[in-house]
Amino acid sequence: KSEVSTLNTTELEKKYRPDGWNIAQVVNHCADSHINAYIRFKLSLTETNPTIKPYHEAAWAELKDGTNLDISLSLQLLESLHAKWIIVLQNMHLSDFDKTYTHPEYQRLYTLANALATYDWHCRHHLAHIQQAKKNAF
């Protein structure tokens, strides 16, 4: 939030690489991605190894809410969603992190421990994209 809250619309249109998403799309993508992650956690905590529904991230990023330069809704959503996710995480037992879901697109089983590490990396990865776009925009 601190990286993007003061950016104007011209700055939000900056890309971190020529064929990459602009800053607004990255923020909007993070909201979409973390909604899916949160749901995957809840499914895994309440079902036995559910098969999750993949989604086409690139196509979602091109929808109007993905290209919207007013990122305030995505920032609000992330703040609320992360607050709820923290409640779930803080109330998980250590053994809950061994619970799994199956990702049919990758033909892979994910533990919640692995998924949490993946989404932690995901946040840092896209934060770096935003920082890169602010420095060397395309």
Secondary structure per residue as TSV (DSSP state, phi and psi in degrees):
chain	resnum	aa	ss	phi	psi
A	1	K	-	360.0	-42.6
A	2	S	T	-66.6	-26.1
A	3	E	T	-73.9	-24.8
A	4	V	T	-120.4	-13.1
A	5	S	T	-63.2	-25.8
A	6	T	T	-101.1	4.3
A	7	L	-	-77.9	142.0
A	8	N	-	-89.4	176.9
A	9	T	H	-63.0	-35.1
A	10	T	H	-63.6	-42.5
A	11	E	H	-68.6	-35.3
A	12	L	H	-67.4	-19.2
A	13	E	T	-85.4	-5.6
A	14	K	-	-69.4	142.5
A	15	K	B	-110.0	151.8
A	16	Y	S	-83.3	-17.1
A	17	R	S	-154.3	157.9
A	18	P	T	-54.3	-39.4
A	19	D	T	-101.4	14.2
A	20	G	S	-93.7	178.7
A	21	W	-	-76.9	156.2
A	22	N	B	-81.5	173.0
A	23	I	H	-58.2	-43.1
A	24	A	H	-61.5	-42.0
A	25	Q	H	-63.6	-37.5
A	26	V	H	-62.5	-46.0
A	27	V	H	-62.8	-46.5
A	28	N	H	-64.0	-37.0
A	29	H	H	-63.9	-40.6
A	30	C	H	-60.7	-39.3
A	31	A	H	-62.9	-47.5
A	32	D	H	-60.2	-46.4
A	33	S	H	-63.3	-43.2
A	34	H	H	-75.8	-25.5
A	35	I	H	-61.7	-47.1
A	36	N	H	-63.1	-41.1
A	37	A	H	-62.2	-45.7
A	38	Y	H	-59.1	-45.7
A	39	I	H	-64.6	-39.4
A	40	R	H	-61.3	-39.5
A	41	F	H	-63.2	-48.3
A	42	K	H	-64.5	-39.3
A	43	L	H	-61.0	-45.3
A	44	S	H	-66.4	-30.5
A	45	L	H	-79.3	-18.5
A	46	T	H	-117.0	-5.8
A	47	E	S	-134.3	163.9
A	48	T	S	-92.2	113.1
A	49	N	S	41.8	63.1
A	50	P	-	-66.7	152.0
A	51	T	B	-92.1	120.0
A	52	I	-	-83.6	164.8
A	53	K	-	-97.1	115.1
A	54	P	-	-70.0	165.1
A	55	Y	-	-140.1	157.9
A	56	H	-	-90.6	94.6
A	57	E	H	-55.1	-44.8
A	58	A	H	-63.5	-39.3
A	59	A	H	-68.9	-40.4
A	60	W	H	-61.6	-38.5
A	61	A	H	-66.2	-19.8
A	62	E	H	-93.0	-10.6
A	63	L	S	-67.6	160.7
A	64	K	H	-55.9	-39.9
A	65	D	H	-71.2	-19.9
A	66	G	H	-82.0	-29.2
A	67	T	H	-97.6	-3.2
A	68	N	-	-61.2	126.4
A	69	L	S	-79.4	-12.7
A	70	D	-	-85.9	96.2
A	71	I	T	-88.4	4.4
A	72	S	H	-59.7	-39.3
A	73	L	H	-65.5	-41.2
A	74	S	H	-65.9	-38.3
A	75	L	H	-66.1	-41.8
A	76	Q	H	-64.4	-42.2
A	77	L	H	-62.3	-45.6
A	78	L	H	-60.8	-42.5
A	79	E	H	-61.8	-46.9
A	80	S	H	-67.7	-44.7
A	81	L	H	-61.9	-45.0
A	82	H	H	-63.4	-36.3
A	83	A	H	-62.2	-43.3
A	84	K	H	-67.1	-42.2
A	85	W	H	-62.0	-39.4
A	86	I	H	-60.5	-40.8
A	87	I	H	-60.0	-45.5
A	88	V	H	-60.2	-49.6
A	89	L	H	-62.4	-42.6
A	90	Q	H	-67.4	-20.8
A	91	N	T	-104.7	7.3
A	92	M	-	-80.5	143.6
A	93	H	-	-81.1	156.5
A	94	L	G	-53.2	-39.3
A	95	S	G	-66.4	-23.0
A	96	D	G	-64.3	-27.4
A	97	F	G	-70.2	-12.0
A	98	D	G	-87.5	-9.0
A	99	K	-	-66.3	155.4
A	100	T	E	-130.3	163.4
A	101	Y	E	-137.9	157.7
A	102	T	E	-105.5	132.1
A	103	H	E	-102.3	106.2
A	104	P	T	-67.3	-28.8
A	105	E	T	-66.4	-38.1
A	106	Y	T	-97.9	-3.4
A	107	Q	T	51.8	48.8
A	108	R	E	-137.0	145.2
A	109	L	E	-96.5	130.1
A	110	Y	E	-114.4	131.7
A	111	T	E	-82.7	159.0
A	112	L	H	-66.4	-29.2
A	113	A	H	-62.6	-45.7
A	114	N	H	-66.0	-41.8
A	115	A	H	-62.9	-41.3
A	116	L	H	-62.4	-42.8
A	117	A	H	-63.7	-38.5
A	118	T	H	-64.3	-44.3
A	119	Y	H	-73.5	-29.0
A	120	D	H	-62.3	-47.4
A	121	W	H	-60.7	-41.9
A	122	H	H	-57.3	-44.3
A	123	C	H	-61.5	-47.5
A	124	R	H	-65.1	-37.9
A	125	H	H	-60.7	-48.8
A	126	H	H	-76.0	-28.7
A	127	L	H	-60.8	-41.8
A	128	A	H	-63.7	-36.3
A	129	H	H	-62.0	-44.2
A	130	I	H	-62.5	-46.6
A	131	Q	H	-62.1	-39.4
A	132	Q	H	-64.4	-44.7
A	133	A	H	-63.1	-37.5
A	134	K	H	-66.9	-32.3
A	135	K	H	-85.0	-49.1
A	136	N	S	-129.8	64.0
A	137	A	-	-69.0	148.6
A	138	F	-	-115.2	360.0
